[in-house]
Amino acid sequence: MSGKTVHLVLITFLLYSLCTVSDALCENRRNTIQVYLLREVTIKGDTISLSQVGIIRGEEALAARASEIALGRISVPGQKMIIDRPTVLSRLASNGIPASKVTLTGAEKITVKQQQQIIKGGKFVEQALLFLEKNPPADSVCQLNPIRIPADLVVPTASKDIKLSPRPAGSSAANQARVRIAVLADGKQIGFREVTFRLKYNCRRVVTLAELGAGTVISPENVRIEKTIENYPDPANWSPPYGLVTKRRLGVNTVIRPNMAGAVKPPVLLNRNQTVIIRIERPGLLITAIGKTMQKARAGEYIKVRNMDSRRIIFAKVNENGTVEPVF
């Protein structure tokens, strides 16, 4: 065989080998994918797929299959998830795409956030205030002051038809009202906030027109009724204290509090060591005896009386006619 022929054979063999290697590489390339990972991604929904965090190239069917693979789920509004390369390769492998068929480039870790909107705390206060103005906790309420502004609420923008639904939450304090505001998305509750208000009430107060001595009977001539704003409402049975008497001296323009006046006491009917008739009366029966009081008393009060016949001390009620009736 001539040298020229040998060189021709070698060239042919090399060309064949190169074609074979090229075909193998082409075949291998057709069965692989390349994934370029992004550094930071914002998604609309809550489920994270590979197609959302990376750019996928390669064999069409394999790339389409890989793009649908889920990498995780955002469970809390405002949450950030970090996905690294080992996680991506693990999810691909679990779905039948081994690491040998995947080439990763781009970021080492991906930060994934969810598109969201924020309902400000002031919005909850506004809604609660409108609710209480339409449904006041009492007719005399004149001011509603929020004690504190609730925290903002983060809501996924994927949620549609977001509504705020207020309702009374109840409060143990007499001068407070609490409103619970549910946040509904597509008819389902996704969060809530509570707003507590301190209440002010339209009230009345009694003020002296002149100096009143102790024991003075209160009347429209010596006091006036003023309107005022207080932290607590008037009692349900409030009425002007006309007919009551002052318990101590009150200066002019003094606000009369409940403990400053009381009902007129009846006069003392019996004095200590006074002789009285002890009277027991029943249908068809009347018994009387002479007794001596051991203390002073008014009609309706109970006192101790000594029976002068038996010398025994009894407990008796004072009648309006000055007699006493034993209590058995």
SULWORA-V452020 format. One record per residue. N is the residue number from 1. PSI is psi in radians with two decimals (NA if undefined). NEAR is the number of other C-alpha atoms within 12 Angstrom. Layout:
# SULWORA-V452020
N,PSI,NEAR  N,PSI,NEAR
This chain:
# SULWORA-V452020
1,2.33,8  2,2.80,8  3,-0.59,9  4,-0.67,10  5,-0.72,11  6,-0.76,12  7,-0.63,13  8,-0.72,14  9,-0.76,15  10,-0.72,14  11,-0.73,14  12,-0.73,14  13,-0.71,14  14,-0.72,14  15,-0.71,14  16,-0.75,14  17,-0.74,14  18,-0.69,15  19,-0.70,15  20,-0.80,14  21,-0.72,15  22,-0.75,14  23,-0.70,14  24,-0.73,14  25,-0.73,14  26,-0.74,16  27,-0.73,16  28,-0.66,17  29,-0.60,22  30,-0.41,20  31,0.37,24  32,2.89,29  33,2.67,33  34,2.28,28  35,2.07,34  36,2.01,26  37,2.30,30  38,2.74,27  39,-0.68,24  40,2.35,23  41,2.48,27  42,2.17,27  43,2.80,28  44,-0.82,23  45,-2.76,25  46,-0.13,30  47,2.26,25  48,2.13,33  49,2.81,31  50,-0.60,35  51,-0.36,26  52,-0.41,33  53,-0.04,39  54,2.83,38  55,2.10,26  56,2.26,32  57,2.78,28  58,-2.78,27  59,2.23,23  60,-0.88,17  61,-0.71,17  62,-0.69,27  63,-0.71,28  64,-0.68,21  65,-0.73,23  66,-0.60,38  67,-0.44,31  68,-0.09,23  69,2.24,31  70,2.40,26  71,-0.12,33  72,-3.08,25  73,2.35,23  74,2.05,28  75,-0.36,18  76,2.28,20  77,2.37,28  78,-0.10,23  79,2.51,21  80,2.43,24  81,2.43,29  82,2.15,26  83,2.19,33  84,3.06,28  85,-0.78,30  86,-0.62,19  87,-0.75,23  88,-0.83,39  89,-0.65,30  90,-0.77,21  91,-0.65,27  92,-0.78,32  93,-0.70,18  94,-0.28,16  95,0.36,19  96,0.27,17  97,1.72,26  98,2.85,21  99,-0.47,24  100,-0.32,18  101,0.15,26  102,2.34,33  103,2.07,27  104,2.36,29  105,3.05,22  106,-2.49,20  107,2.62,22  108,-0.55,22  109,2.54,24  110,2.27,30  111,2.13,26  112,2.19,34  113,2.85,32  114,2.40,31  115,2.36,23  116,2.88,25  117,2.73,19  118,2.20,20  119,1.97,29  120,2.64,18  121,-0.61,23  122,-0.51,21  123,-0.68,25  124,-0.70,37  125,-0.75,33  126,-0.80,26  127,-0.73,29  128,-0.69,37  129,-0.76,33  130,-0.67,20  131,-0.78,27  132,-0.52,34  133,-0.56,23  134,-0.44,16  135,1.19,17  136,2.44,26  137,-0.35,31  138,2.64,24  139,-0.50,19  140,0.00,26  141,2.25,31  142,-0.29,24  143,2.48,27  144,1.91,31  145,2.02,26  146,2.33,27  147,-0.70,17  148,2.74,17  149,2.20,21  150,2.84,25  151,2.67,19  152,2.71,22  153,2.21,28  154,2.23,25  155,2.30,33  156,2.41,32  157,-0.26,23  158,-0.39,20  159,2.31,25  160,2.80,18  161,0.96,16  162,2.26,23  163,2.62,24  164,2.18,32  165,1.77,26  166,2.64,29  167,2.71,28  168,2.44,26  169,-0.16,23  170,2.64,18  171,2.48,19  172,-0.28,10  173,2.36,14  174,-0.45,21  175,0.46,28  176,2.69,31  177,2.39,35  178,2.40,35  179,2.28,37  180,2.20,29  181,1.95,34  182,2.44,28  183,2.04,33  184,2.34,22  185,2.08,21  186,0.63,14  187,-0.08,16  188,2.48,17  189,2.24,19  190,-0.01,25  191,3.05,27  192,2.86,29  193,2.66,36  194,2.45,38  195,2.23,38  196,2.32,31  197,2.50,37  198,2.29,28  199,2.60,33  200,2.52,28  201,2.55,28  202,2.11,22  203,3.10,24  204,2.61,25  205,2.73,27  206,2.22,30  207,2.38,30  208,2.48,31  209,-0.35,22  210,3.06,21  211,2.29,21  212,2.22,29  213,2.89,20  214,2.35,19  215,0.11,20  216,2.36,28  217,2.24,27  218,2.32,34  219,2.95,22  220,-0.29,18  221,-0.43,16  222,0.03,28  223,2.83,31  224,2.68,24  225,2.15,25  226,2.67,19  227,2.48,16  228,2.92,21  229,2.19,19  230,2.94,20  231,-0.36,23  232,2.62,24  233,2.83,27  234,2.59,26  235,2.63,16  236,-0.53,11  237,0.43,8  238,2.44,14  239,2.72,16  240,2.50,24  241,0.57,32  242,2.38,24  243,-0.31,21  244,2.84,25  245,2.58,27  246,2.50,33  247,-0.30,23  248,3.06,20  249,2.38,20  250,2.27,27  251,2.97,20  252,2.55,18  253,0.48,19  254,2.28,24  255,2.13,26  256,1.99,35  257,2.82,19  258,-0.56,20  259,0.01,14  260,-0.15,28  261,2.72,29  262,3.06,22  263,2.64,19  264,2.19,18  265,2.46,20  266,2.72,13  267,2.75,15  268,2.16,18  269,-0.62,26  270,2.44,33  271,2.90,22  272,2.48,20  273,0.45,19  274,2.42,23  275,2.30,23  276,2.88,34  277,2.15,29  278,2.15,34  279,2.22,26  280,2.06,22  281,2.20,15  282,2.86,10  283,2.08,7  284,0.17,7  285,2.32,9  286,2.12,12  287,2.33,16  288,2.73,20  289,2.88,25  290,2.37,24  291,3.01,32  292,2.25,32  293,2.56,33  294,0.06,23  295,2.82,24  296,2.73,24  297,2.77,30  298,2.94,24  299,2.35,24  300,-0.23,22  301,2.86,26  302,2.33,24  303,2.95,33  304,2.36,31  305,2.37,40  306,2.15,29  307,2.08,28  308,-0.41,21  309,-0.89,15  310,-0.23,13  311,0.17,13  312,2.61,16  313,2.21,20  314,2.88,24  315,2.19,24  316,2.69,33  317,2.41,31  318,2.14,32  319,2.80,25  320,-0.41,18  321,0.08,17  322,-0.09,27  323,2.93,34  324,2.59,41  325,2.11,35  326,2.57,28  327,2.08,18  328,NA,8
